[in-house]
Amino acid sequence: QVQLVESGGGLVQAGGSLRLSCAASGRIFSILSMGWFRQAPGKERELVAGIRWSGGTPYYADSVKGRFIISRDNAKNTVYLQMNSLKPEDTAVYYCYALGTWGQGTQVTVSS
């Protein structure tokens, strides 16, 4: 089993930046990939970005390509989501996901 703890959400103006962190613990050796999802009010949860633990090209949803960057620090068992040029439509609860486990979620609010 894996435990995921997110941090880094908050309130930011449009055009601003935030960095989310997701620290994993537990059965780290079983993790092959990790992803960031988000869920806005009244909408389904969607995959925003994903990264393989071993490397390779990350995945990005079209809506965030060129603005968000996912990265990992294997030594810290942590995945990051750097969010730049934020838009009001990026407002959502952001969740980290790995091995069938969800983090608790962190709220990101972008004001116009």
Backbone as ProteinMPNN parsed JSONL, in Angstrom:
{"seq_chain_A": "QVQLVESGGGLVQAGGSLRLSCAASGRIFSILSMGWFRQAPGKERELVAGIRWSGGTPYYADSVKGRFIISRDNAKNTVYLQMNSLKPEDTAVYYCYALGTWGQGTQVTVSS", "coords_chain_A": {"N_chain_A": [[0.839, -1.184, 0.0], [0.356, 2.298, -0.613], [0.94, 5.561, 0.595], [-0.101, 8.877, 0.068], [0.674, 12.271, 0.195], [-0.328, 15.464, -0.337], [0.64, 18.863, -1.075], [0.793, 22.473, -1.311], [-1.228, 23.866, -2.647], [-3.479, 26.7, -3.168], [-4.525, 30.174, -3.284], [-4.381, 32.16, -6.132], [-3.669, 34.792, -8.457], [-4.864, 35.169, -11.823], [-2.564, 34.223, -14.323], [-0.529, 33.808, -12.609], [1.628, 31.569, -10.655], [1.907, 28.284, -9.23], [3.219, 25.631, -7.22], [2.691, 22.279, -6.826], [3.126, 19.562, -4.555], [3.672, 16.072, -4.075], [4.124, 13.701, -1.813], [5.224, 10.445, -1.473], [4.841, 7.436, 0.397], [5.437, 4.247, 1.993], [4.846, 1.362, 0.076], [6.912, 2.052, -1.914], [8.551, 0.958, -3.864], [6.871, -0.343, -5.546], [5.698, 1.456, -7.19], [5.074, 2.472, -10.433], [4.284, 4.587, -11.982], [3.073, 7.955, -11.591], [0.404, 10.269, -11.16], [-1.227, 13.437, -11.694], [-4.412, 14.567, -11.027], [-7.425, 16.473, -11.513], [-10.374, 18.01, -10.19], [-13.049, 19.917, -10.886], [-15.8, 21.881, -9.581], [-18.872, 20.274, -10.152], [-17.911, 18.887, -12.303], [-16.295, 16.051, -13.94], [-13.576, 14.101, -12.591], [-10.386, 14.626, -13.932], [-7.476, 13.603, -15.767], [-4.512, 15.345, -15.491], [-1.689, 15.429, -15.692], [0.986, 13.059, -16.099], [3.603, 10.841, -15.041], [6.265, 8.568, -15.545], [7.935, 6.563, -13.171], [10.431, 5.659, -13.823], [11.315, 7.327, -15.781], [11.206, 8.912, -19.071], [8.906, 10.328, -21.492], [6.724, 12.7, -20.186], [3.133, 12.785, -19.688], [0.672, 15.109, -20.746], [-2.406, 16.776, -20.365], [-4.24, 18.32, -23.001], [-5.199, 20.811, -22.29], [-3.387, 21.889, -20.515], [-0.889, 21.796, -21.589], [2.297, 23.151, -22.215], [2.069, 24.93, -20.165], [2.016, 23.671, -17.64], [4.254, 21.669, -15.709], [5.342, 18.491, -14.977], [7.289, 16.735, -12.624], [9.762, 14.67, -11.001], [11.301, 13.586, -7.95], [13.235, 11.178, -7.237], [14.779, 10.471, -5.04], [13.519, 11.699, -2.947], [11.089, 10.595, -3.117], [8.979, 11.983, -4.29], [6.631, 13.753, -6.249], [6.172, 16.511, -8.384], [4.119, 19.26, -9.434], [4.449, 21.829, -11.413], [2.814, 24.731, -11.982], [2.147, 27.11, -14.271], [1.272, 30.337, -15.659], [-1.423, 30.449, -14.86], [-4.964, 29.966, -15.164], [-8.372, 31.049, -14.649], [-10.002, 28.842, -15.211], [-8.484, 26.743, -14.384], [-9.047, 26.327, -11.799], [-9.698, 24.099, -9.234], [-9.919, 21.051, -7.281], [-6.972, 19.424, -6.732], [-5.558, 16.261, -7.203], [-3.272, 13.749, -6.262], [-2.158, 10.647, -7.611], [-1.469, 7.172, -7.356], [-0.824, 3.718, -7.813], [-3.508, 2.87, -7.357], [-4.263, 4.463, -5.295], [-5.411, 7.495, -3.849], [-4.415, 10.845, -3.124], [-5.189, 13.263, -0.526], [-6.098, 15.536, -1.674], [-5.77, 18.91, -2.845], [-6.685, 22.273, -2.762], [-6.86, 24.45, -5.495], [-7.196, 27.709, -6.421], [-7.897, 30.066, -8.822], [-8.019, 33.383, -9.373], [-9.71, 35.854, -11.345]], "CA_chain_A": [[0.0, 0.0, 0.0], [1.08, 3.555, -0.719], [0.294, 6.752, 1.148], [0.232, 10.071, -0.707], [0.351, 13.516, 0.89], [-0.151, 16.604, -1.225], [0.752, 20.195, -0.503], [1.146, 23.511, -2.266], [-2.349, 24.574, -3.25], [-3.745, 28.018, -2.623], [-5.215, 31.17, -4.101], [-3.439, 32.92, -6.95], [-4.306, 35.551, -9.524], [-4.639, 34.676, -13.176], [-1.218, 34.509, -14.8], [0.428, 33.444, -11.574], [2.168, 30.208, -10.619], [1.9, 27.495, -8.002], [3.842, 24.313, -7.344], [2.134, 21.245, -5.969], [4.014, 18.456, -4.219], [3.022, 14.842, -3.636], [5.119, 12.834, -1.199], [4.762, 9.065, -1.366], [5.48, 6.584, 1.394], [4.903, 2.899, 1.966], [5.418, 0.452, -0.921], [7.432, 2.915, -2.976], [9.175, 0.158, -4.906], [5.823, -0.852, -6.438], [5.176, 2.542, -8.017], [5.598, 2.568, -11.793], [3.982, 5.917, -12.487], [2.217, 8.785, -10.738], [-0.321, 11.259, -11.942], [-2.011, 14.51, -11.077], [-5.763, 14.734, -11.541], [-8.135, 17.59, -10.912], [-11.83, 17.955, -10.275], [-13.721, 21.19, -10.668], [-17.189, 21.695, -9.148], [-19.814, 19.869, -11.175], [-17.237, 18.222, -13.422], [-15.635, 14.798, -13.613], [-12.142, 14.159, -12.34], [-9.641, 14.457, -15.168], [-6.022, 13.494, -15.683], [-3.828, 16.565, -15.912], [-0.324, 15.094, -16.089], [1.464, 11.801, -15.548], [5.033, 10.62, -15.242], [6.767, 7.259, -15.15], [8.962, 6.649, -12.151], [11.724, 5.337, -14.432], [11.68, 8.346, -16.759], [10.412, 8.934, -20.284], [8.164, 11.545, -21.781], [5.507, 12.84, -19.389], [1.865, 13.03, -20.375], [-0.057, 16.317, -20.338], [-3.674, 17.066, -21.021], [-4.112, 19.427, -23.951], [-5.555, 22.068, -21.649], [-2.292, 22.399, -19.683], [0.387, 21.698, -22.313], [3.01, 24.41, -22.343], [1.92, 25.734, -18.935], [2.301, 22.844, -16.469], [5.386, 20.755, -15.812], [5.399, 17.454, -13.943], [8.651, 16.249, -12.418], [9.856, 13.769, -9.846], [12.57, 13.491, -7.224], [13.204, 9.796, -6.763], [15.416, 10.391, -3.723], [12.553, 12.165, -1.96], [9.803, 9.925, -3.391], [8.055, 13.106, -4.426], [6.303, 14.249, -7.579], [5.792, 17.919, -8.366], [3.411, 19.823, -10.576], [4.661, 23.266, -11.535], [1.701, 25.287, -12.761], [2.431, 28.479, -14.68], [0.246, 31.013, -16.482], [-2.681, 29.874, -14.401], [-6.204, 30.564, -15.645], [-9.508, 30.74, -13.76], [-10.521, 27.5, -15.481], [-7.642, 25.755, -13.693], [-9.555, 26.192, -10.438], [-10.157, 22.735, -8.973], [-9.159, 20.293, -6.286], [-5.958, 18.628, -7.421], [-5.275, 15.011, -6.508], [-2.172, 12.9, -6.68], [-2.636, 9.26, -7.736], [-0.504, 6.112, -7.65], [-1.14, 2.374, -7.317], [-4.878, 2.763, -6.874], [-4.415, 5.303, -4.099], [-5.54, 8.941, -4.053], [-4.09, 11.747, -2.041], [-6.348, 13.903, 0.098], [-6.51, 16.647, -2.518], [-5.392, 20.258, -2.443], [-7.486, 23.228, -3.523], [-6.208, 25.511, -6.268], [-8.182, 28.696, -6.855], [-7.294, 31.105, -9.644], [-8.951, 34.51, -9.499], [-9.551, 36.611, -12.597]], "C_chain_A": [[0.887, 1.251, 0.0], [0.259, 4.668, -0.054], [0.813, 7.969, 0.388], [-0.217, 11.31, 0.053], [0.695, 14.681, -0.023], [0.006, 17.893, -0.43], [0.986, 21.188, -1.628], [0.001, 24.235, -2.924], [-2.525, 25.952, -2.628], [-4.5, 28.887, -3.598], [-4.177, 32.0, -4.844], [-4.211, 33.679, -8.024], [-4.004, 34.924, -10.878], [-3.276, 35.143, -13.68], [-0.138, 34.121, -13.809], [0.833, 31.979, -11.644], [1.989, 29.589, -9.239], [2.655, 26.203, -8.268], [3.217, 23.378, -6.325], [3.171, 20.152, -5.745], [3.187, 17.264, -3.765], [4.108, 13.903, -3.122], [4.523, 11.451, -0.99], [5.538, 8.326, -0.28], [4.817, 5.213, 1.338], [5.617, 2.058, 0.908], [5.917, 1.229, -2.142], [7.947, 2.105, -4.152], [8.151, -0.368, -5.913], [5.306, 0.208, -7.404], [5.859, 2.555, -9.382], [5.368, 3.965, -12.373], [3.104, 6.643, -11.478], [1.557, 9.834, -11.603], [-0.971, 12.311, -11.073], [-3.35, 14.596, -11.81], [-6.346, 16.009, -10.93], [-9.633, 17.416, -11.109], [-12.406, 19.313, -9.912], [-15.163, 20.924, -10.248], [-18.107, 21.339, -10.314], [-19.206, 19.147, -12.362], [-16.601, 16.922, -12.96], [-14.147, 15.023, -13.341], [-11.415, 13.843, -13.641], [-8.147, 14.371, -14.906], [-5.395, 14.754, -16.259], [-2.433, 16.249, -16.443], [0.083, 13.786, -15.433], [2.926, 11.602, -15.879], [5.399, 9.225, -14.778], [7.888, 7.433, -14.13], [10.361, 6.446, -12.737], [12.159, 6.372, -15.468], [10.803, 8.269, -17.985], [9.637, 10.229, -20.417], [6.899, 11.619, -20.93], [4.28, 13.042, -20.265], [1.255, 14.33, -19.837], [-1.39, 16.375, -21.073], [-3.492, 18.28, -21.927], [-4.329, 20.778, -23.272], [-4.418, 22.674, -20.833], [-0.94, 22.341, -20.384], [1.004, 23.075, -22.478], [2.924, 25.295, -21.112], [2.301, 24.953, -17.674], [3.492, 21.94, -16.756], [5.341, 19.773, -14.653], [6.833, 16.955, -13.847], [8.664, 15.371, -11.181], [11.238, 13.877, -9.239], [12.565, 12.116, -6.581], [13.783, 9.674, -5.354], [14.445, 10.797, -2.618], [11.197, 11.492, -2.126], [8.684, 10.942, -3.564], [7.874, 13.468, -5.901], [5.783, 15.675, -7.453], [4.956, 18.261, -9.596], [3.6, 21.333, -10.535], [3.613, 23.823, -12.477], [1.971, 26.761, -13.016], [1.295, 29.037, -15.518], [-1.149, 30.496, -16.139], [-3.878, 30.686, -14.884], [-7.332, 30.249, -14.666], [-10.064, 29.333, -13.983], [-9.637, 26.388, -14.925], [-8.102, 25.541, -12.25], [-10.18, 24.818, -10.24], [-9.464, 22.212, -7.723], [-8.231, 19.363, -7.059], [-5.59, 17.43, -6.553], [-4.063, 14.32, -7.12], [-2.677, 11.46, -6.686], [-1.476, 8.329, -8.04], [-1.009, 4.799, -7.056], [-2.533, 2.28, -6.707], [-5.186, 3.611, -5.658], [-4.494, 6.769, -4.489], [-5.005, 9.689, -2.847], [-5.36, 12.419, -1.536], [-6.886, 15.061, -0.72], [-6.051, 17.978, -1.948], [-6.104, 21.25, -3.369], [-6.592, 24.253, -4.223], [-7.311, 26.435, -6.773], [-7.464, 29.812, -7.591], [-8.331, 32.197, -9.853], [-8.665, 35.297, -10.775], [-9.285, 38.082, -12.332]], "O_chain_A": [[1.997, 1.257, 0.532], [-0.968, 4.691, -0.146], [2.005, 8.078, 0.101], [-1.36, 11.388, 0.504], [1.843, 14.863, -0.427], [-0.429, 18.002, 0.716], [1.331, 20.81, -2.748], [0.24, 25.155, -3.706], [-1.819, 26.324, -1.691], [-5.04, 28.415, -4.598], [-3.212, 32.483, -4.251], [-5.284, 33.249, -8.446], [-3.0, 34.231, -11.043], [-2.887, 36.295, -13.491], [1.045, 34.11, -14.149], [0.443, 31.248, -12.554], [1.929, 30.285, -8.225], [2.721, 25.737, -9.405], [3.215, 23.649, -5.124], [3.983, 19.854, -6.621], [2.133, 17.423, -3.148], [4.908, 13.378, -3.896], [3.451, 11.306, -0.403], [6.728, 8.562, -0.071], [3.769, 5.041, 0.715], [6.846, 2.041, 0.85], [5.404, 1.074, -3.25], [7.8, 2.512, -5.304], [8.52, -0.79, -7.009], [4.559, -0.106, -8.332], [7.084, 2.64, -9.468], [6.174, 4.457, -13.163], [2.473, 6.022, -10.622], [2.084, 10.234, -12.641], [-1.227, 12.104, -9.886], [-3.407, 14.684, -13.037], [-5.818, 16.545, -9.956], [-10.091, 16.771, -12.052], [-12.267, 19.789, -8.785], [-15.696, 19.851, -10.529], [-18.115, 22.022, -11.337], [-19.907, 18.828, -13.323], [-16.392, 16.703, -11.767], [-13.551, 15.997, -13.798], [-11.78, 12.913, -14.359], [-7.621, 14.971, -13.969], [-5.71, 15.171, -17.374], [-2.038, 16.734, -17.504], [-0.403, 13.44, -14.357], [3.428, 12.127, -16.872], [4.911, 8.75, -13.753], [8.693, 8.359, -14.234], [11.345, 6.981, -12.226], [13.275, 6.29, -15.98], [9.755, 7.624, -17.951], [9.709, 11.109, -19.559], [6.087, 10.694, -20.951], [4.385, 13.422, -21.431], [1.313, 14.612, -18.64], [-1.475, 16.057, -22.26], [-2.68, 19.16, -21.642], [-3.707, 21.771, -23.647], [-4.474, 23.855, -20.49], [0.059, 22.795, -19.826], [0.327, 24.039, -22.834], [3.628, 26.3, -21.02], [2.853, 25.53, -16.737], [3.709, 21.507, -17.888], [5.305, 20.173, -13.489], [7.508, 16.775, -14.861], [7.702, 15.335, -10.415], [12.212, 14.211, -9.913], [11.972, 11.911, -5.522], [13.318, 8.854, -4.564], [14.532, 10.305, -1.493], [10.263, 11.775, -1.377], [7.582, 10.77, -3.043], [8.825, 13.486, -6.682], [5.042, 15.997, -6.524], [5.074, 17.633, -10.648], [2.986, 22.026, -9.723], [3.539, 23.427, -13.64], [2.018, 27.563, -12.083], [0.459, 28.289, -16.025], [-1.94, 30.156, -17.018], [-3.821, 31.911, -14.997], [-7.244, 29.269, -13.926], [-10.544, 28.701, -13.041], [-10.005, 25.215, -14.988], [-7.588, 24.66, -11.561], [-11.079, 24.421, -10.981], [-8.552, 22.84, -7.184], [-8.667, 18.612, -7.931], [-5.347, 17.554, -5.353], [-3.869, 14.317, -8.336], [-3.52, 11.09, -5.87], [-0.612, 8.636, -8.862], [-1.548, 4.767, -5.949], [-2.709, 1.674, -5.65], [-6.255, 3.486, -5.061], [-3.744, 7.235, -5.347], [-5.122, 9.238, -1.707], [-6.455, 12.18, -2.045], [-8.005, 15.52, -0.49], [-5.956, 18.153, -0.733], [-6.12, 21.085, -4.589], [-5.693, 24.837, -3.618], [-8.236, 26.004, -7.461], [-6.541, 30.43, -7.06], [-9.389, 31.963, -10.438], [-7.521, 35.389, -11.222], [-9.127, 38.86, -13.273]]}, "name": "protein", "num_of_chains": 1, "seq": "QVQLVESGGGLVQAGGSLRLSCAASGRIFSILSMGWFRQAPGKERELVAGIRWSGGTPYYADSVKGRFIISRDNAKNTVYLQMNSLKPEDTAVYYCYALGTWGQGTQVTVSS"}
